[in-house]
Amino acid sequence: MPDRPKTPLLDRVHSPADLKQFTDAQLAQLAQELRAETVSAVSVTGGHLGAGLGVVELTVALHAVFDAPRDKIIWDVGHQCYPHKILTGRRDRIRTLRQKGGLSGFTKRAESPYDPFGAGHSSTSISAALGFAVARDLGAVVPEGLGDAIAVIGDGAMSAGMAFEAMNNAGHLKKRLIVILNDNEMSIAPPVGALSSYLSRLYAGAPYQELKAAAKGAVSLLPEPFREGARRAKEMLKGMTIGGTLFEELGFSYVGPIDGHDLDQLLPVLRTVKARASGPILIHVLTKKGKGYAPAESARDRGHATAKFDVVTGEQKKTPSNAPTYTRVFGETLVRLAAEDDRIVAVTAAMPDGTGLNLMAERFPSRCFDVSIAEQHGVTFCAALAAGGLRPFCAMYSTFLQRGYDQVVHDVAVQGLPVRFAIDRAGLVGADGPTHAGAFDIAFLSNLPGMVVMAAADEAELVHMVATAAAHDEGPIAFRYPRGEGVGVDLPERGEVLPIGRGRMIREGSRVAILSLGTRLAEVIRAAEALAARGISPTVADARFAKPLDHELVLRLAAEHEALITIEEGAIGGFASHVAQFLAEEGVFDAGLKFRSMVLPDRFIDQASPEDMYDAAGLTARHVEAKVLEVLGIASLVDRRA
């Protein structure tokens, strides 16, 4: 355990109300202690570091000015909330972040009244804040009360359509609502910073309705050497895509930009807004991701997500492995195929590194597109790319693809367009917990007419499935694969184009057959070996395809065995449901076949290691072994061994 930082002021904070005892100068010192505590905690647990470091001063200012939990502070996405958790009575558990039984890495209603709205995906905060504001004005009652609603949303999250849908509605309703745009990419030259600082002080001293009028005369009050720079800055800000004019047209009063690391600016503005705001207002705050911790500031992603690390050097403590990640296998395979076929293009939604498309972007920058946090647009964009004669790969996490489901149905499936969906983070994902678990894609894709759905059992199978998708021009096709490292099998030099809808036999046996879809196959093989030691030899097959089903293989397994068990890393309503539907229509159950399915349980599973999560889900080798014994009527053997 590294040495804890010295935090004399932070040690006096047990709830946000304790911040009211500090002077503004002490709040600045508290922010430094909070930053040190955040770095120390994440060095032990790993997690999202840069985003939290960028909002330390903003977190302190919000809790010093507003009165949570009566006032609802809603952190968009949620990975910027670690400093918030420290200040809201959870410091004693902060070193359990993202661990089994520990604090969530995101905001979570069940965890604390200071988390009024849960979030793991982006761009939901303004909609949620507006909902709280309307509930307040309609006289709704909750135990902690309903006061101000404050949404803190990043400039990346603001790129999603949902954020603007919410702002459009909020501007129409004219409810008192505070949106803080946490802009951590924009930089402004010193004269502009001086002008911004001046306007912030001016704003704090007068009703915000007078701000616009005051700003018009601000340039004339500056010393002559600064006037021309200020005029240029004013024109630059007016011409920005995201700037005051745009927000004001949506019905928001606009204040900013202000320095999000300067409490001398933040505190007066927030206090004035609290005292005088009557309708929707947007405060544009400039921050630096990873602020105050040199290794994060110098990292390409500003320390967005880290493993455990050494606080002094920033070096991450990753367990070495010879097996590549599934994400990298996909990225490298796609690059090889793209080198041979200039019709291949790739699209992602703000996750080039996370999906492996950074490799494609480096090699073929004109054929790789990051559409920002806009999955709906990304899917329809791919549909039109396909209609235009290209071979698009739409690479998204399973849970993020959920946001584009209507477009998958309406724009891709209905039109039968050959979009290739590369679905990363399939199944349970570990520390990110239920908001990022890829539990539902098998079910929501397999029910679409004309959709082909594959699941890779290992990294070699993934190579084949990428090649299969690239060659498939008859309609939409999807392939799914988990987070993390492969199982260590040898990779083929070239991918083989698989026959659509054909599985493969892995192990011939008798009495009971296990039909696996996806990477649970390794657990099934372990279970089969354990059962063989008992004198039971199950047949094992890899379905490869959830849709179309390999009817011939399924019927053979049903005919030659007294029991058939399916297993998948997906929810109820997926692969097993399609197998059961087919067998029922074929009348196989009338012949006495025993059928069982092993799927994710009908509940959300909290964060833990992937191994612990699959154990909780009942999808490990020992669970497969127990299921076989149960269906054969000899489950008592398991009971005696337990």
MISENU-38790 format. One record per residue (C-alpha): x, y, z. Coordinates in steps of 0.02 Angstrom, whole numbers, padded with zeros to 5 digits, always signed. Layout:
MISENU-38790
XYZ;...
end
This chain:
MISENU-38790
+00000+00000+00000;+00081+00166-00051;+00099+00304+00076;-00060+00403+00093;-00047+00589+00054;-00061+00713+00197;-00235+00789+00190;-00272+00892+00346;-00420+00986+00271;-00492+00837+00179;-00485+00739+00342;-00615+00861+00411;-00738+00826+00269;-00866+00691+00302;-01005+00764+00195;-01021+00910+00074;-01095+01018+00212;-00922+01020+00292;-00856+01123+00147;-00960+01270+00207;-00838+01295+00352;-00691+01335+00238;-00634+01501+00168;-00606+01516-00019;-00418+01502+00010;-00445+01343+00110;-00555+01273-00028;-00409+01295-00148;-00298+01197-00030;-00435+01066-00009;-00436+01044-00198;-00252+01003-00198;-00276+00875-00060;-00425+00800-00153;-00320+00783-00311;-00182+00694-00213;-00308+00577-00132;-00386+00536-00300;-00217+00491-00376;-00172+00386-00225;-00337+00291-00228;-00335+00253-00415;-00154+00196-00404;-00218+00055-00292;-00375+00007-00389;-00348+00065-00567;-00488+00154-00655;-00534+00316-00743;-00405+00441-00683;-00391+00587-00803;-00573+00640-00806;-00583+00652-00616;-00422+00751-00602;-00490+00875-00727;-00642+00917-00620;-00565+00926-00445;-00587+01114-00426;-00759+01107-00507;-00812+00968-00386;-00754+01069-00237;-00842+01225-00301;-01006+01136-00335;-01013+01057-00164;-00959+01217-00078;-01094+01321-00163;-01240+01201-00183;-01327+01092-00055;-01319+00910-00107;-01411+00795-00094;-01558+00916-00101;-01476+00997-00251;-01450+00863-00384;-01274+00861-00456;-01277+00744-00606;-01111+00689-00677;-01123+00641-00859;-01047+00470-00898;-00994+00456-00717;-00809+00416-00735;-00769+00593-00679;-00854+00565-00511;-00712+00494-00403;-00675+00662-00317;-00863+00682-00291;-00870+00513-00205;-00728+00561-00089;-00819+00719-00034;-00987+00632-00010;-00950+00513+00133;-00867+00373+00034;-00685+00413+00062;-00665+00266+00180;-00712+00150+00035;-00629+00241-00108;-00492+00110-00121;-00624-00020-00161;-00669+00068-00325;-00720-00054-00462;-00682-00203-00350;-00800-00345-00302;-00913-00280-00164;-00837-00106-00178;-00886+00062-00246;-00945+00075-00425;-00833+00166-00548;-00984+00268-00599;-01124+00359-00510;-01251+00237-00438;-01416+00279-00355;-01412+00126-00242;-01242+00176-00175;-01275+00350-00106;-01409+00487-00099;-01274+00601-00170;-01286+00503-00334;-01460+00558-00391;-01445+00476-00561;-01339+00329-00619;-01231+00341-00774;-01106+00234-00867;-01146+00294-01042;-01132+00475-01097;-01247+00619-01138;-01390+00579-01019;-01360+00715-00889;-01457+00860-00963;-01611+00753-00992;-01599+00690-00813;-01572+00864-00741;-01723+00929-00835;-01827+00786-00765;-01777+00833-00588;-01815+01017-00623;-01989+00977-00687;-02022+00859-00539;-01970+00999-00421;-02085+01126-00502;-02231+01005-00501;-02213+00984-00313;-02145+00807-00310;-02073+00748-00145;-01919+00640-00115;-01836+00605+00054;-01688+00722+00028;-01791+00858-00057;-01784+00932-00231;-01682+01089-00258;-01573+01143-00403;-01531+01023-00544;-01352+01036-00607;-01288+00934-00755;-01099+00921-00781;-01068+00865-00960;-00905+00852-01057;-00874+00927-01227;-00862+00751-01299;-01030+00700-01224;-01106+00861-01290;-01076+00795-01466;-01214+00666-01446;-01384+00706-01515;-01470+00666-01350;-01384+00813-01266;-01454+00934-01393;-01625+00853-01388;-01626+00888-01201;-01566+01067-01222;-01698+01099-01353;-01833+01038-01234;-01759+01131-01085;-01753+01294-01182;-01936+01271-01227;-01991+01232-01047;-01887+01376-00975;-01860+01286-00809;-01722+01341-00690;-01585+01221-00740;-01395+01232-00735;-01286+01147-00865;-01098+01151-00843;-01005+01115-01004;-00840+01040-00949;-00732+01078-01099;-00563+00993-01081;-00500+01013-01260;-00514+01199-01297;-00368+01315-01262;-00371+01505-01261;-00227+01627-01278;-00181+01736-01127;-00273+01895-01184;-00432+01796-01205;-00405+01718-01034;-00390+01891-00959;-00549+01947-01044;-00639+01791-00984;-00579+01821-00807;-00637+02002-00814;-00810+01956-00877;-00826+01823-00743;-00790+01950-00606;-00909+02073-00687;-01042+01939-00698;-01023+01895-00514;-01056+02075-00465;-01216+02105-00564;-01375+02011-00609;-01338+01890-00750;-01471+01975-00859;-01350+02122-00869;-01202+02017-00921;-01231+02031-01107;-01247+02220-01100;-01091+02232-00993;-00993+02122-01112;-01030+02238-01258;-00934+02377-01171;-00798+02268-01097;-00676+02290-01240;-00674+02480-01219;-00627+02459-01036;-00470+02358-01075;-00299+02439-01094;-00263+02486-01276;-00133+02346-01308;-00264+02215-01267;-00409+02286-01365;-00369+02214-01535;-00334+02042-01460;-00497+02050-01366;-00592+02096-01524;-00516+01949-01616;-00557+01836-01469;-00737+01896-01472;-00752+01858-01657;-00671+01688-01632;-00794+01641-01496;-00941+01701-01600;-00886+01590-01743;-00860+01432-01643;-00976+01285-01675;-01002+01270-01487;-01015+01444-01416;-01132+01563-01330;-01234+01605-01485;-01283+01425-01516;-01335+01394-01336;-01430+01557-01326;-01528+01509-01482;-01578+01351-01389;-01649+01457-01248;-01502+01453-01126;-01414+01601-01048;-01229+01575-01083;-01084+01617-00968;-00903+01586-01010;-00784+01520-01050;-00707+01521-00877;-00554+01433-00806;-00614+01274-00724;-00458+01260-00617;-00473+01436-00545;-00584+01439-00391;-00576+01630-00394;-00679+01619-00553;-00784+01464-00517;-00848+01512-00345;-00915+01687-00385;-01000+01627-00545;-01083+01477-00461;-01138+01582-00313;-01216+01711-00427;-01303+01579-00532;-01373+01499-00375;-01437+01668-00312;-01508+01739-00474;-01543+01608-00608;-01725+01592-00656;-01717+01489-00816;-01595+01372-00904;-01415+01429-00901;-01254+01355-00971;-01085+01387-00893;-00940+01349-01010;-00793+01288-00905;-00619+01253-00975;-00522+01112-00891;-00374+01002-00926;-00396+00815-00918;-00268+00737-00800;-00235+00907-00721;-00104+00911-00583;-00029+00738-00611;+00114+00743-00735;+00105+00563-00799;-00080+00586-00839;-00054+00757-00919;+00082+00688-01033;-00011+00530-01082;-00091+00529-01254;-00263+00495-01178;-00226+00606-01026;-00237+00455-00912;-00416+00413-00962;-00412+00233-00898;-00268+00153-00806;-00220-00007-00721;-00144+00002-00548;+00009+00114-00557;+00158+00183-00463;+00113+00356-00399;+00290+00425-00418;+00324+00366-00596;+00149+00335-00662;+00206+00165-00727;+00058+00047-00740;+00067-00124-00659;+00000-00239-00794;+00017-00427-00788;+00122-00482-00938;+00041-00602-01060;+00089-00685-01223;-00090-00686-01286;-00149-00535-01385;-00312-00449-01342;-00465-00486-01446;-00474-00301-01486;-00299-00300-01559;-00331-00460-01657;-00483-00377-01736;-00387-00217-01776;-00238-00305-01854;-00347-00424-01954;-00451-00280-02022;-00295-00185-02075;-00231-00337-02171;-00398-00356-02260;-00410-00170-02296;-00238-00176-02378;-00309-00302-02502;-00480-00222-02526;-00497-00034-02543;-00685-00048-02521;-00662-00086-02336;-00694+00064-02223;-00717+00074-02035;-00826+00180-01920;-00822+00201-01731;-00907+00316-01607;-00771+00403-01505;-00682+00238-01466;-00541+00215-01593;-00420+00144-01466;-00551+00044-01372;-00610-00043-01531;-00439-00066-01611;-00479+00053-01754;-00331+00163-01707;-00229+00038-01809;-00343+00065-01959;-00336+00253-01936;-00146+00251-01936;-00133+00146-02094;-00284+00209-02192;-00337+00376-02117;-00452+00422-02262;-00550+00260-02239;-00575+00265-02050;-00706+00378-01972;-00735+00428-01791;-00911+00501-01784;-00894+00556-01602;-01021+00498-01472;-01157+00474-01601;-01196+00289-01619;-01362+00321-01706;-01279+00426-01839;-01135+00302-01852;-01249+00156-01892;-01348+00252-02025;-01186+00322-02095;-01126+00142-02116;-01290+00095-02199;-01266+00229-02331;-01082+00182-02353;-01141+00006-02391;-01276+00068-02509;-01140+00169-02595;-01039+00014-02635;-00914+00010-02491;-00888-00126-02361;-00910-00036-02194;-00861-00110-02026;-00958-00028-01884;-00849-00058-01729;-00936-00023-01564;-00947-00094-01390;-01099-00203-01365;-01179-00084-01241;-01145+00068-01349;-01224-00016-01500;-01384-00022-01397;-01398+00166-01425;-01407+00139-01612;-01531-00004-01612;-01671+00085-01703;-01550+00125-01842;-01490-00056-01847;-01671-00106-01876;-01737+00035-01986;-01585+00084-02088;-01485-00077-02098;-01593-00232-02074;-01752-00174-02163;-01649-00124-02313;-01540-00279-02307;-01380-00178-02317;-01213-00267-02289;-01150-00174-02137;-01022-00272-02037;-01046-00250-01849;-00888-00283-01747;-00954-00298-01570;-00821-00277-01436;-00844-00304-01248;-00967-00448-01272;-01019-00534-01112;-00965-00481-00938;-00827-00351-00931;-00764-00344-00752;-00731-00180-00663;-00845-00073-00772;-00993-00173-00708;-01170-00187-00776;-01176-00026-00877;-01040-00094-00992;-01084-00279-00994;-01123-00342-01168;-01271-00449-01116;-01405-00413-01244;-01334-00403-01420;-01362-00588-01463;-01546-00567-01421;-01575-00397-01502;-01482-00440-01662;-01535-00621-01686;-01719-00574-01694;-01692-00465-01849;-01734-00545-02017;-01582-00567-02128;-01455-00532-01991;-01307-00651-01974;-01238-00661-01796;-01072-00745-01754;-00979-00765-01589;-00794-00805-01582;-00740-00947-01467;-00558-00889-01468;-00443-00765-01556;-00411-00879-01705;-00598-00894-01733;-00608-00704-01727;-00484-00692-01871;-00595-00808-01973;-00752-00709-01928;-00677-00542-01981;-00632-00621-02148;-00807-00695-02161;-00888-00527-02127;-00779-00440-02255;-00832-00564-02389;-01018-00560-02345;-01114-00444-02462;-01286-00524-02447;-01346-00424-02297;-01298-00366-02122;-01179-00473-02021;-01113-00458-01843;-00976-00542-01743;-00948-00525-01557;-00796-00549-01447;-00752-00511-01265;-00641-00385-01179;-00465-00436-01135;-00340-00564-01189;-00370-00716-01297;-00344-00894-01238;-00171-00909-01316;-00207-01012-01473;-00101-00994-01629;-00166-00865-01751;-00188-00908-01935;-00091-00805-02061;-00251-00775-02158;-00431-00787-02105;-00540-00922-02179;-00711-00873-02247;-00829-00981-02146;-00984-01061-02222;-01130-00956-02160;-01232-01046-02027;-01116-01193-02001;-01046-01245-01832;-00906-01367-01791;-00885-01523-01686;-00754-01509-01550;-00769-01673-01456;-00872-01830-01491;-00957-01912-01343;-01120-01990-01287;-01279-01964-01184;-01267-01774-01169;-01215-01642-01295;-01158-01464-01252;-01179-01334-01389;-01075-01179-01350;-01081-01006-01427;-00934-00891-01393;-00788-00898-01274;-00872-01007-01142;-00808-01149-01251;-00647-01155-01151;-00748-01181-00991;-00853-01315-01077;-00696-01409-01128;-00631-01401-00949;-00797-01468-00886;-00793-01608-01015;-00621-01660-00956;-00680-01663-00774;-00833-01764-00825;-00725-01887-00921;-00634-01924-00759;-00805-01976-00690;-00835-02090-00837;-00954-01969-00925;-00903-01913-01099;-01009-01770-01165;-01009-01714-01345;-00950-01535-01368;-00990-01425-01518;-00957-01242-01561;-01109-01162-01642;-01009-01016-01713;-01172-00940-01775;-01319-00886-01668;-01408-00848-01830;-01434-00932-01947;-01432-01090-01842;-01342-01243-01903;-01502-01346-01915;-01410-01502-01968;-01292-01495-01820;-01431-01458-01694;-01539-01602-01758;-01392-01721-01754;-01351-01675-01574;-01533-01694-01524;-01552-01863-01612;-01392-01942-01544;-01405-01888-01362;-01533-01897-01224;-01496-01718-01170;-01440-01557-01254;-01368-01408-01159;-01332-01238-01238;-01217-01107-01161;-01188-00926-01209;-01125-00761-01139;-01291-00675-01166;-01459-00642-01088;-01623-00738-01094;-01700-00729-01266;-01540-00758-01365;-01459-00911-01441;-01542-01039-01328;-01714-00969-01371;-01681-00991-01556;-01622-01170-01529;-01775-01210-01423;-01892-01131-01550;-01817-01235-01690;-01823-01398-01591;-02002-01366-01540;-02055-01337-01720;-01966-01496-01772;-02059-01595-01638;-01897-01653-01559;-01960-01625-01382;-02101-01747-01417;-01970-01882-01432;-01913-01849-01253;-01757-01743-01277;-01701-01657-01116;-01654-01478-01156;-01567-01354-01040;-01493-01182-01070;-01355-01089-00980;-01371-00901-01001;-01337-00744-00902;-01461-00733-00758;-01608-00614-00761;-01520-00482-00657;-01379-00357-00673;-01214-00417-00601;-01108-00293-00504;-00927-00261-00544;-00794-00389-00499;-00661-00481-00595;-00731-00564-00752;-00697-00733-00672;-00797-00687-00517;-00937-00615-00622;-00953-00773-00726;-00949-00875-00567;-01093-00769-00500;-01182-00794-00666;-01164-00983-00655;-01065-00999-00817;-00899-01078-00765;-00832-01253-00792;-00897-01313-00624;-01071-01250-00666;-01066-01340-00834;-01013-01499-00747;-01154-01482-00620;-01281-01449-00758;-01230-01609-00850;-01244-01712-00691;-01412-01633-00652;-01486-01669-00823;-01424-01849-00812;-01505-01868-00642;-01345-01888-00542;-01330-01714-00468;-01315-01790-00295;-01133-01827-00335;-01100-01641-00338;-01188-01619-00171;-01078-01751-00089;-00920-01671-00156;-00971-01494-00103;
end
